[in-house]
Amino acid sequence: MQNIDAQIDALLTDPVTANKYLSYFNKDIKKRCIEKSELFAQTLIHDKDAEIRQLCAFHYEVLALKLIADKDATVRSICAEKWESCAQYLYQDEDVDVRGACLNWETCFPLMLEAGEEDTDILRTVALGLIISEDIGLRIAASDILQNAIEEDEQFAEECLESEVKDLRLLCAQHSREYALSLIYDEDAEIKSACIEKLIEDNDWYCLDTEQLVDLCQIDEEMAILILDHHLDDWDIRSACVQLYESCAIRMIVDEDEAIAEHARFVIAESNNQALKLKIIRESYNSYQYASVLLSDRDPEVRKACIAVDEDFAKELVTDHDIGVRLACLEYEDCVEDLLHDDEIEIRKACAQYYSGAIQLMQDEEPEVRKICAQHYQCALGLMNDVDEGVRAVAKETVEENKNLKFDFDYNSK
């Protein structure tokens, strides 16, 4: 080697002569000449030996740019692999190995994608590089490619499942129930959410045993509700769900198992979730059953919702301590008799809205109550001479509005 270097050093003292005879030197000397001097390499870029041309391209970018159209694919590969500037020209090369060499440069990825690269391996590598791109269009295109790869190549899918790249695990989570189950305990919240969404979307729980289903119930409330809906006959699932979420517990306050039902009632009794209770009463197909349990709920709005379900519940709540609840009972005329003597004026006024109540409240001590009575023609006739001017005015107006009507009525009767 020292002898060759000495010869090359001597050649460098007379480069003109050296270049003239360079092509006659053996390969080892040519290689050393290329490494020593760009001037020599410039002469050798047309050497018939592809290995010599490769070396020229490897050492000097300017010469590599001249060799990007070389007939030998190995030379072009060296150009693309070593120099980004060359790869920018060679990403559409006819030779797959040359295009593969361009993968050394991420700047080529979008170019290769847009050029319609067809080689599966190259395309997959490009997509892996672009999956984290800031360009949303490139990211979407990469996702599509990788989704197909995950679907077609089980080994690749397994690699993605274990990948540190979040976006790859996310694609797996969105792909199938099997992968979603594998990633359901992922530390990343977005991936866990995608797993839940996939499992809910597939809505296929029958392949899982009870223990697995209970585990899934503990992860997400919406999923627990779906699983519960599909496994209402499974005691273990009902027992787990009733302890996990109020939205599940409220469904089981009428459970056939008394222990579960009792626990559910306790949970709901302690709950302040008014919206949940109102929803189950108003929207459930068996509202009557739910209302019968929630009739004693501490929230008056819930008790009022129960009244709206059936008159039976109104009858039970006519003595409720909340005035709003008692007023709600008066949606049913049959409750009037029970509330005629209520201490609250508003309650008696509501009773007077019905003729059956008004006829009995004409002597009420409160003028505001008698005014309501006076809105009924038959009562108005008996209140024309009421001691209160306001009551007399309402009675007179009612009579005037109905003067053409004929009634057989004794206003002194009760």
SEMI-296587 format. One line per field, with one value per residue (C-alpha): z, y, x; residue in three letters. Coordinates in steps of 0.1 Angstrom, whole numbers, plus 5000, padded with zeros to 4 digits. Example, Ala and Ser with C-alpha at 12.3 -4.5 7.8 and 13.67 -1.06 7.14 Angstrom:
2
Z = (5078	5071)
Y = (4955	4989)
X = (5123	5137)
residu = (Ala	Ser)
***
This chain:
414
Z = (5000	5008	4974	4957	4976	4967	4930	4933	4950	4921	4896	4914	4907	4870	4867	4830	4822	4849	4834	4800	4811	4841	4822	4818	4855	4874	4895	4929	4916	4901	4934	4953	4927	4931	4968	4966	4939	4924	4893	4887	4896	4869	4843	4856	4856	4822	4831	4818	4852	4871	4905	4895	4885	4918	4937	4918	4927	4963	4969	4950	4948	4917	4899	4912	4896	4863	4869	4877	4842	4843	4825	4855	4883	4910	4901	4902	4935	4950	4937	4953	4986	4991	4979	4986	4955	4933	4950	4940	4904	4909	4930	4898	4884	4866	4889	4922	4940	4929	4941	4973	4978	4977	5009	5027	5023	5039	5014	4987	5006	4995	4959	4957	4971	4946	4918	4924	4937	4932	4950	4982	5004	4992	4995	5031	5041	5026	5045	5078	5073	5065	5091	5115	5088	5097	5063	5069	5033	5034	5068	5055	5024	5046	5069	5040	5028	5062	5069	5038	5049	5084	5068	5043	5064	5098	5107	5098	5119	5149	5145	5145	5176	5194	5178	5199	5172	5185	5151	5141	5173	5166	5131	5146	5172	5145	5123	5141	5173	5179	5178	5198	5226	5225	5229	5252	5281	5262	5283	5256	5261	5224	5216	5244	5232	5197	5210	5229	5198	5177	5202	5205	5167	5162	5189	5190	5225	5222	5215	5249	5283	5313	5329	5298	5295	5331	5325	5296	5316	5341	5313	5298	5308	5273	5266	5299	5290	5256	5272	5298	5272	5254	5286	5309	5317	5331	5368	5371	5345	5361	5395	5383	5363	5392	5412	5385	5370	5380	5343	5348	5383	5373	5348	5375	5402	5390	5385	5391	5416	5448	5459	5427	5427	5463	5456	5425	5445	5471	5445	5428	5461	5469	5434	5424	5387	5380	5342	5344	5365	5343	5312	5325	5335	5304	5277	5290	5276	5311	5326	5351	5368	5371	5383	5410	5424	5420	5435	5468	5453	5472	5441	5435	5398	5397	5417	5393	5364	5381	5383	5346	5340	5356	5377	5403	5413	5416	5441	5462	5461	5469	5504	5492	5512	5480	5465	5430	5433	5447	5418	5394	5409	5398	5362	5371	5382	5405	5428	5434	5463	5481	5477	5481	5517	5510	5530	5499	5479	5446	5452	5459	5428	5408	5422	5412	5376	5375	5379	5404	5426	5419	5430	5464	5467	5461	5498	5501	5523	5497	5469	5445	5448	5443	5412	5396	5406	5390	5357	5356	5345	5369	5398	5385	5389	5426	5430	5414	5449	5464	5492	5471	5442	5422	5425	5415	5384	5372	5378	5359	5330	5329	5329	5302	5280	5285	5287	5257	5273	5293	5323	5349	5380	5416	5427	5464	5462	5470)
Y = (5000	5024	5016	5025	5057	5066	5060	5081	5109	5109	5111	5141	5160	5156	5153	5160	5130	5110	5116	5107	5072	5067	5044	5019	5016	4986	4988	4992	5022	5037	5033	5051	5078	5084	5086	5110	5134	5146	5155	5118	5107	5132	5113	5079	5085	5069	5039	5006	4991	4998	4994	5024	5045	5036	5048	5081	5086	5077	5102	5132	5146	5166	5135	5115	5140	5132	5095	5095	5083	5056	5024	5003	5002	4997	5030	5048	5031	5045	5080	5078	5063	5086	5120	5135	5157	5126	5108	5138	5127	5089	5083	5072	5051	5020	4998	4989	4988	5024	5036	5016	5035	5068	5057	5070	5105	5114	5143	5116	5101	5125	5125	5087	5087	5113	5095	5064	5040	5005	4983	4971	4972	5006	5020	5006	5022	5055	5053	5045	5077	5098	5085	5112	5140	5174	5174	5160	5149	5129	5115	5103	5087	5069	5057	5042	5023	5010	4999	4978	4964	4956	4938	4918	4910	4895	4897	4934	4939	4923	4946	4976	4964	4965	4997	5027	5049	5057	5062	5026	5012	5035	5020	4985	4995	5008	4977	4948	4937	4913	4941	4964	4938	4936	4973	4981	4986	5008	5037	5062	5076	5081	5045	5032	5054	5040	5004	5011	5027	4997	4972	4992	4995	4958	4950	4914	4901	4865	4854	4866	4848	4864	4873	4892	4910	4921	4935	4954	4968	4982	5002	5022	5031	5031	4997	4984	4994	4977	4945	4946	4949	4918	4898	4906	4869	4869	4874	4881	4909	4925	4922	4940	4967	4976	4985	5003	5029	5047	5044	5006	5005	5024	4997	4971	4987	4963	4934	4899	4892	4909	4914	4932	4952	4963	4973	4992	5010	5020	5034	5054	5066	5082	5096	5132	5124	5139	5136	5099	5093	5114	5097	5062	5072	5091	5070	5034	5009	4998	5033	5022	4997	5023	5050	5027	5024	5061	5073	5080	5097	5127	5148	5164	5166	5129	5124	5147	5126	5095	5113	5119	5082	5071	5085	5058	5076	5109	5093	5082	5116	5139	5144	5151	5178	5196	5220	5214	5176	5182	5206	5179	5155	5179	5169	5143	5155	5125	5141	5173	5158	5150	5185	5208	5218	5221	5249	5263	5288	5277	5242	5253	5275	5246	5226	5254	5250	5219	5225	5197	5217	5251	5243	5233	5262	5291	5299	5297	5324	5335	5358	5345	5311	5324	5343	5310	5296	5326	5316	5288	5301	5282	5294	5329	5332	5325	5349	5380	5394	5382	5405	5409	5434	5415	5383	5401	5416	5381	5367	5395	5391	5353	5357	5383	5360	5332	5351	5332	5298	5281	5260	5242	5249	5257	5276	5273	5235	5219)
X = (5000	5028	5044	5011	5008	5043	5035	5003	5022	5046	5018	5003	5035	5027	4988	4987	5009	4991	4957	4970	4980	4956	4933	4962	4968	4956	4924	4942	4961	4930	4911	4939	4940	4903	4906	4936	4924	4891	4911	4920	4884	4871	4891	4879	4841	4840	4861	4847	4849	4816	4834	4857	4827	4810	4841	4841	4804	4810	4838	4826	4791	4798	4809	4780	4756	4773	4768	4731	4724	4751	4740	4750	4723	4749	4766	4732	4725	4757	4748	4714	4725	4755	4741	4707	4710	4713	4684	4662	4667	4667	4636	4617	4646	4635	4656	4640	4674	4682	4648	4654	4687	4668	4651	4682	4667	4633	4630	4624	4595	4567	4582	4581	4545	4533	4551	4530	4557	4545	4570	4554	4585	4596	4560	4558	4591	4579	4546	4564	4584	4554	4530	4543	4545	4532	4514	4480	4475	4508	4499	4465	4480	4506	4479	4460	4491	4499	4464	4465	4499	4485	4456	4477	4509	4503	4540	4541	4510	4527	4556	4533	4516	4549	4561	4571	4555	4521	4505	4513	4497	4468	4463	4463	4437	4415	4419	4404	4388	4417	4443	4420	4419	4457	4461	4432	4456	4480	4492	4483	4448	4441	4450	4429	4400	4405	4404	4372	4356	4366	4352	4319	4317	4322	4297	4308	4312	4302	4337	4349	4345	4329	4362	4374	4341	4342	4377	4364	4335	4360	4378	4349	4314	4299	4314	4301	4265	4268	4282	4255	4228	4241	4247	4217	4215	4251	4250	4288	4286	4255	4271	4303	4285	4262	4292	4311	4287	4255	4244	4245	4231	4200	4192	4192	4171	4144	4168	4153	4182	4172	4208	4218	4186	4191	4227	4215	4189	4214	4237	4210	4196	4230	4234	4229	4227	4193	4197	4203	4172	4150	4163	4155	4120	4111	4127	4127	4102	4094	4091	4064	4088	4116	4092	4078	4114	4123	4091	4108	4139	4151	4151	4116	4122	4126	4094	4076	4088	4074	4040	4041	4044	4011	3983	3990	4022	4004	3980	4009	4026	3997	4010	4046	4064	4074	4049	4061	4055	4020	4013	4024	3999	3972	3979	3953	3918	3914	3940	3919	3899	3931	3945	3914	3925	3962	3979	3995	3974	3990	3978	3943	3944	3955	3926	3902	3913	3890	3853	3851	3876	3863	3827	3841	3865	3840	3841	3879	3893	3918	3905	3931	3916	3881	3892	3902	3868	3851	3865	3840	3806	3786	3808	3809	3771	3775	3804	3789	3784	3816	3831	3863	3861	3886	3866	3834	3852	3863	3829	3812	3836	3830	3792	3794	3815	3790	3757	3743	3749	3721	3730	3708	3729	3722	3753	3743	3747	3780)
residu = (Met	Gln	Asn	Ile	Asp	Ala	Gln	Ile	Asp	Ala	Leu	Leu	Thr	Asp	Pro	Val	Thr	Ala	Asn	Lys	Tyr	Leu	Ser	Tyr	Phe	Asn	Lys	Asp	Ile	Lys	Lys	Arg	Cys	Ile	Glu	Lys	Ser	Glu	Leu	Phe	Ala	Gln	Thr	Leu	Ile	His	Asp	Lys	Asp	Ala	Glu	Ile	Arg	Gln	Leu	Cys	Ala	Phe	His	Tyr	Glu	Val	Leu	Ala	Leu	Lys	Leu	Ile	Ala	Asp	Lys	Asp	Ala	Thr	Val	Arg	Ser	Ile	Cys	Ala	Glu	Lys	Trp	Glu	Ser	Cys	Ala	Gln	Tyr	Leu	Tyr	Gln	Asp	Glu	Asp	Val	Asp	Val	Arg	Gly	Ala	Cys	Leu	Asn	Trp	Glu	Thr	Cys	Phe	Pro	Leu	Met	Leu	Glu	Ala	Gly	Glu	Glu	Asp	Thr	Asp	Ile	Leu	Arg	Thr	Val	Ala	Leu	Gly	Leu	Ile	Ile	Ser	Glu	Asp	Ile	Gly	Leu	Arg	Ile	Ala	Ala	Ser	Asp	Ile	Leu	Gln	Asn	Ala	Ile	Glu	Glu	Asp	Glu	Gln	Phe	Ala	Glu	Glu	Cys	Leu	Glu	Ser	Glu	Val	Lys	Asp	Leu	Arg	Leu	Leu	Cys	Ala	Gln	His	Ser	Arg	Glu	Tyr	Ala	Leu	Ser	Leu	Ile	Tyr	Asp	Glu	Asp	Ala	Glu	Ile	Lys	Ser	Ala	Cys	Ile	Glu	Lys	Leu	Ile	Glu	Asp	Asn	Asp	Trp	Tyr	Cys	Leu	Asp	Thr	Glu	Gln	Leu	Val	Asp	Leu	Cys	Gln	Ile	Asp	Glu	Glu	Met	Ala	Ile	Leu	Ile	Leu	Asp	His	His	Leu	Asp	Asp	Trp	Asp	Ile	Arg	Ser	Ala	Cys	Val	Gln	Leu	Tyr	Glu	Ser	Cys	Ala	Ile	Arg	Met	Ile	Val	Asp	Glu	Asp	Glu	Ala	Ile	Ala	Glu	His	Ala	Arg	Phe	Val	Ile	Ala	Glu	Ser	Asn	Asn	Gln	Ala	Leu	Lys	Leu	Lys	Ile	Ile	Arg	Glu	Ser	Tyr	Asn	Ser	Tyr	Gln	Tyr	Ala	Ser	Val	Leu	Leu	Ser	Asp	Arg	Asp	Pro	Glu	Val	Arg	Lys	Ala	Cys	Ile	Ala	Val	Asp	Glu	Asp	Phe	Ala	Lys	Glu	Leu	Val	Thr	Asp	His	Asp	Ile	Gly	Val	Arg	Leu	Ala	Cys	Leu	Glu	Tyr	Glu	Asp	Cys	Val	Glu	Asp	Leu	Leu	His	Asp	Asp	Glu	Ile	Glu	Ile	Arg	Lys	Ala	Cys	Ala	Gln	Tyr	Tyr	Ser	Gly	Ala	Ile	Gln	Leu	Met	Gln	Asp	Glu	Glu	Pro	Glu	Val	Arg	Lys	Ile	Cys	Ala	Gln	His	Tyr	Gln	Cys	Ala	Leu	Gly	Leu	Met	Asn	Asp	Val	Asp	Glu	Gly	Val	Arg	Ala	Val	Ala	Lys	Glu	Thr	Val	Glu	Glu	Asn	Lys	Asn	Leu	Lys	Phe	Asp	Phe	Asp	Tyr	Asn	Ser	Lys)
***
